[in-house]
Amino acid sequence: MNHTALQPDTREVIRQAESFITACYRELEITEDERDRRLADIREEMQRTGTYKHSGEELAHGARMAWRHNSRCIGRLFWHSLDVIDARGAETAEEVAAALLHHMKQANNGGRIRPVITVFRSDEEQGRALRIWNHQLIRYAGYPGNGEHPRTGDPASDEFTAVCLKLGWQGTGGDFDLLPLVISIGAEEPRCFPIPPGLVQEVPLSHPEIPQFTELGLRWYSVPIVSDMCLEIGGIRYPAAPFNGWYMETEIGSRNFGDTDRYNRLPAVADLLGLDRSTNTSLWKDRALLELNRAVLYSFKQAGVSIVDHHTAADQFIRFQEQEKQQGREVSGKWGWLIPPMSPSSTPIWNDNKLRDLQLSPRFVYRKQQAELGQRAAAEAEAEGCPFHQSMKSD
């Protein structure tokens, strides 16, 4: 192709399109003649409109490739099974919200979690950019508390909860309030869409050997649907493309409940077990962490909800590496993200010193818009003397 008559940005998109279409069509075993015709069509479309549109087949395989390339994900063995929902035709916030609720239902699948991605329109439509402001479609609210009220909920959600409250949403102030969906279209103000009762499956935590564990009142939702990353395929960016796999138990037990800047429940678990917290040499944190993760695994299995333990997940990652090697592809990986947060040295990933973050495309990239929205709402709240913002400042 002769790119000399095109603008630099257009030439770069065409270059990325060529790279993606060549790899995609090769993997799908589409003929070279069809590939060349498609590339000619893309060039013509780029000259005429400044962008191009993926076919449904290209979008689906590109999304699967992006999962395969995700250097932070340990669960990529199943990348080819990703169910891709093409929602590029959604125009209004109501239509987007309906598609997201459909995603939740399809992903949960009665507890047999199905990997799903819903892809909305690209970032190319000027003035009509679509944004989902949630970090995950399903997430619990966070309330920093103040002198009169103790903090409750998930600290990771404090700022976004303040945004939702500013937009008119109301929670109970408890530990497990499901946050609404927040969606904006173009220059329109973001809007809240509460999740209908009963749509989200939540798993109450119990322990196989400790009946008193239920007294802690812990629970977690069944499926993690990440919604604050941008999907890039062949030079085209899709800023709204929520996707999910299923949980690894340490994500809930070690991080969500174990981290001191999250729910910080290790002390409560240790006290329930009668452990000595007066000294680190009792290893009370390690013992509490183990039983908390056992409770997560046991509870999800009792509820019939898909989940994987960190040892099995690590073994699956090794199988993924072997499969990719057979296909002549190098695996992109960030070691610090792939080792589990519990007993990492007992997994085969621990000694893998060859992992590299290759920045492959198609790919998922992080967005900062959620933080920007939170800052804007916080500034507005401060100007109006919002009590929620004042409590955030004192946290």
SULZIFEN-V487865 format. One record per backbone hydrogen bond with DSSP energy under -1.0 kcal/mol. NH is the residue of the N-H (numbers start at 0). CO is the residue of the C=O. E is the energy in kcal/mol with one decimal. If there is no record, write none. Layout:
# SULZIFEN-V487865
{{NH,CO,E} {NH,CO,E}}
This chain:
# SULZIFEN-V487865
{{5,2,-1.8} {10,6,-2.8} {11,7,-2.2} {12,8,-2.1} {13,9,-2.5} {14,10,-2.3} {15,11,-2.4} {16,12,-2.7} {17,13,-2.8} {18,14,-2.1} {19,15,-2.4} {20,16,-3.1} {21,17,-2.3} {22,18,-1.9} {23,19,-3.5} {24,20,-2.8} {25,21,-1.6} {26,22,-2.4} {27,23,-2.1} {29,24,-3.0} {34,30,-2.1} {35,31,-2.8} {36,32,-2.2} {37,33,-2.2} {38,34,-2.5} {39,35,-2.0} {40,36,-2.1} {41,37,-2.3} {42,38,-2.3} {43,39,-2.1} {44,40,-2.5} {45,41,-2.7} {46,42,-2.2} {47,43,-1.8} {48,44,-2.7} {49,45,-1.8} {58,54,-2.7} {59,55,-2.3} {60,56,-2.4} {61,57,-2.6} {62,58,-2.2} {63,59,-1.8} {64,60,-2.5} {65,61,-2.1} {66,62,-1.7} {67,63,-2.3} {68,64,-2.0} {69,66,-1.2} {72,69,-1.6} {77,74,-1.0} {78,75,-1.9} {80,77,-1.9} {81,78,-1.4} {82,114,-2.8} {84,116,-3.3} {86,118,-2.4} {89,86,-1.8} {95,91,-2.2} {96,92,-2.7} {97,93,-2.2} {98,94,-1.9} {99,95,-2.2} {100,96,-2.3} {101,97,-2.0} {102,98,-2.1} {103,99,-2.2} {104,100,-2.0} {105,101,-2.7} {106,102,-3.0} {107,103,-2.3} {108,104,-2.2} {110,107,-2.1} {111,108,-1.4} {112,110,-1.6} {113,106,-2.7} {116,82,-2.5} {117,241,-2.2} {118,84,-2.7} {119,239,-2.5} {122,236,-2.6} {125,123,-1.0} {127,124,-1.7} {130,183,-2.4} {132,181,-2.5} {136,224,-2.4} {140,176,-2.5} {142,151,-3.0} {145,148,-2.4} {151,142,-2.2} {153,140,-2.4} {156,153,-2.2} {157,154,-1.5} {160,156,-2.9} {161,157,-2.0} {162,158,-1.8} {163,159,-2.4} {164,160,-2.6} {165,161,-2.1} {166,162,-1.7} {167,164,-1.4} {168,163,-2.4} {178,138,-2.7} {180,192,-2.6} {182,190,-2.3} {183,130,-2.1} {185,128,-3.3} {187,184,-2.1} {190,182,-2.9} {192,180,-2.6} {198,195,-1.8} {202,219,-3.5} {204,217,-2.8} {212,209,-2.0} {213,210,-1.2} {214,211,-1.9} {215,212,-1.8} {216,213,-1.7} {219,202,-1.6} {221,200,-2.2} {225,242,-1.8} {226,134,-2.7} {229,364,-3.7} {230,237,-2.6} {231,362,-3.0} {232,235,-2.7} {235,232,-2.1} {237,230,-3.6} {242,225,-2.1} {243,115,-1.9} {248,307,-2.2} {250,247,-1.9} {252,248,-2.9} {254,249,-1.9} {255,250,-2.1} {256,251,-2.4} {258,254,-1.9} {261,258,-1.4} {262,255,-2.1} {263,258,-1.5} {264,256,-3.5} {268,264,-2.2} {269,265,-2.8} {270,266,-2.4} {271,267,-1.9} {272,268,-1.9} {274,269,-2.6} {281,278,-1.1} {282,279,-2.3} {286,282,-2.2} {287,283,-2.6} {288,284,-2.5} {289,285,-2.2} {290,286,-1.9} {291,287,-2.2} {292,288,-2.3} {293,289,-2.2} {294,290,-2.0} {295,291,-1.8} {296,292,-2.3} {297,293,-2.7} {298,294,-2.7} {299,295,-2.4} {300,296,-2.1} {301,297,-2.5} {302,298,-1.9} {304,299,-3.0} {305,110,-2.8} {307,246,-1.9} {312,308,-2.4} {313,309,-1.8} {314,310,-2.1} {315,311,-2.4} {316,312,-1.9} {317,313,-1.7} {318,314,-1.8} {319,315,-2.2} {320,316,-2.4} {321,317,-2.2} {322,318,-2.4} {323,319,-2.5} {324,320,-2.3} {325,321,-1.9} {326,322,-1.1} {327,324,-1.4} {328,323,-2.9} {332,355,-2.7} {333,70,-2.6} {336,333,-1.6} {337,333,-1.8} {338,334,-2.1} {345,342,-1.5} {346,343,-1.8} {349,346,-1.3} {351,348,-1.9} {352,350,-1.2} {362,231,-2.0} {364,229,-2.8} {366,227,-1.6} {371,367,-2.1} {372,368,-2.8} {373,369,-2.3} {374,370,-2.3} {375,371,-2.2} {376,372,-2.8} {377,373,-2.3} {378,374,-2.2} {379,375,-2.2} {380,376,-2.6} {381,377,-2.4} {382,378,-1.8} {383,379,-1.3} {384,381,-1.1} {385,380,-3.3} {389,385,-2.1} {390,386,-2.0} {391,387,-1.6} {392,388,-2.2} {393,389,-1.3} {394,391,-1.1}}
